[in-house]
């Protein structure tokens, strides 16, 4: 098979793959190994000078939980994260927080998510409910296949079959 035919086949398969980069929901949450005192200091900054809307974590609010500093911090950190340029720098809080794909919502408190496009940029926001509020949010990488992966695999597989067929059948 000439290389131009293989290239044409690859480009055709790319058309079926769609050009939109997939996205996923992310939150900024307190790390589960952070010290309570450090979290409290970071919450005070986020709710004060940082400009986060912390009304929901005040007494009487739907996210008020004085017995759980990590939940309180996650709410404040996530609000700050969503209101500012969404980046890892805005979800650090002296290494007390990390971007996570695990929803840190708890009880009646729902933390809105941000959408992460897999090319590394963020866009939009939406509310959602999660299933794992107690999950380890200390941060870990996540492998995401790019949009071009399957067309590439199918094309190379097809070219391999054609090459083997030529060798076997002449």
C-alpha positions in Angstrom: 0.0 0.0 0.0 1.5 3.3 -1.0 2.2 5.8 1.8 -0.2 8.3 0.4 -3.1 5.8 0.7 -2.1 5.1 4.3 -2.0 8.8 5.1 -5.4 9.3 3.5 -6.8 6.4 5.6 -5.3 7.9 8.8 -6.8 11.3 8.0 -10.2 9.7 7.3 -10.1 8.0 10.7 -9.2 11.3 12.4 -12.4 12.7 11.0 -14.4 10.0 12.8 -12.5 10.6 16.0 -13.8 14.1 16.5 -11.6 17.1 17.2 -12.9 18.0 20.7 -10.6 17.3 23.5 -12.4 15.3 26.2 -12.9 17.0 29.6 -13.4 15.9 33.1 -14.6 17.4 36.3 -12.0 18.6 38.9 -12.1 20.2 42.3 -9.5 21.8 44.6 -9.5 19.9 47.9 -7.6 19.8 51.1 -5.0 17.1 51.2 -5.9 14.4 53.7 -2.4 14.5 55.2 -2.4 18.2 55.9 -2.1 19.4 59.5 -5.3 21.0 60.9 -3.4 24.1 62.0 -2.1 24.7 58.5 -5.5 24.1 57.0 -7.1 26.6 59.4 -4.5 29.2 58.5 -5.1 28.6 54.8 -8.9 28.8 55.2 -8.5 32.1 57.1 -6.4 33.5 54.2 -8.8 32.1 51.5 -11.9 33.5 53.2 -10.2 36.8 53.9 -7.6 38.3 51.6 -8.2 35.5 49.1 -11.8 36.6 48.5 -13.4 33.1 48.7 -17.2 33.2 49.5 -17.2 31.3 52.8 -20.8 31.9 53.9 -21.7 28.3 53.4 -19.0 27.1 55.9 -20.2 29.6 58.5 -22.5 28.6 61.4 -26.0 27.9 59.9 -24.6 27.3 56.4 -25.1 24.1 54.5 -21.4 23.2 54.7 -20.8 24.2 58.3 -18.9 21.3 60.0 -16.7 22.6 62.8 -15.5 19.1 63.6 -13.9 18.5 60.2 -11.3 21.0 59.2 -10.5 19.1 56.0 -14.1 19.5 54.7 -14.2 23.1 55.7 -10.9 23.8 53.9 -11.9 21.9 50.8 -15.0 24.1 50.5 -12.9 27.3 50.9 -10.1 26.1 48.6 -12.5 25.0 45.9 -14.4 28.4 45.9 -11.1 30.3 45.7 -9.9 28.0 42.9 -13.0 28.5 40.8 -13.0 32.3 41.2 -9.4 32.8 40.1 -7.4 31.7 37.2 -7.8 28.0 37.5 -4.4 26.5 37.8 -2.3 24.3 40.1 -0.8 27.5 41.6 -4.3 28.5 42.7 -4.9 25.1 44.4 -1.8 24.9 46.5 -2.4 26.8 49.8 1.2 26.1 51.1 1.0 22.5 49.8 -2.2 21.8 51.8 -4.4 21.3 48.7 -4.4 19.6 45.3 -6.5 19.3 42.2 -8.5 16.1 42.3 -11.1 14.3 40.2 -12.7 12.9 43.4 -15.6 15.0 44.4 -15.0 16.3 48.0 -18.7 17.0 48.6 -20.1 15.8 51.9 -23.5 15.4 53.5 -25.7 18.2 52.2 -22.7 20.2 51.1 -22.1 20.1 47.3 -19.0 21.6 46.0 -19.3 22.8 42.3 -16.7 21.4 39.9 -14.6 22.9 37.2 -14.1 21.3 33.9 -10.5 20.3 32.9 -9.9 19.8 29.2 -7.2 17.2 28.7 -4.9 19.5 26.8 -4.2 21.2 30.2 -6.6 24.2 30.1 -9.7 24.7 32.1 -13.1 25.8 31.0 -16.5 26.4 32.4 -18.0 25.1 35.6 -20.9 23.0 36.7 -22.4 21.5 39.8 -22.4 17.8 40.4 -22.7 15.2 43.1 -20.0 12.7 43.9 -19.7 9.3 45.4 -16.4 9.4 47.2 -16.1 12.3 49.7 -13.7 10.3 51.9 -11.3 9.4 49.0 -7.6 10.1 49.2 -7.1 13.6 47.7 -3.4 13.9 48.3 -2.9 13.9 44.5 -1.9 11.4 42.0 -1.5 11.5 38.2 -4.2 10.2 35.9 -3.4 8.8 32.4 -5.8 10.1 29.8 -5.7 8.9 26.2 -5.5 11.7 23.7 -8.2 12.1 21.0 -5.9 10.8 18.2 -5.0 7.5 20.0 -7.6 5.1 18.5 -7.3 6.3 14.9 -3.5 6.0 15.2 -3.8 2.4 16.6 -6.3 1.3 13.9 -4.2 2.8 11.1 -1.0 1.2 12.3 -2.7 -2.1 12.8 -4.1 -2.0 9.3 -0.7 -1.1 7.8 0.8 -4.0 9.7 -1.7 -6.4 8.3 -1.1 -5.1 4.8 2.7 -5.5 5.2 2.4 -9.0 6.5 0.0 -10.0 3.7 2.5 -8.7 1.1 5.3 -10.8 2.6 3.2 -14.0 3.0 1.2 -13.8 -0.3 3.8 -12.0 -2.4 
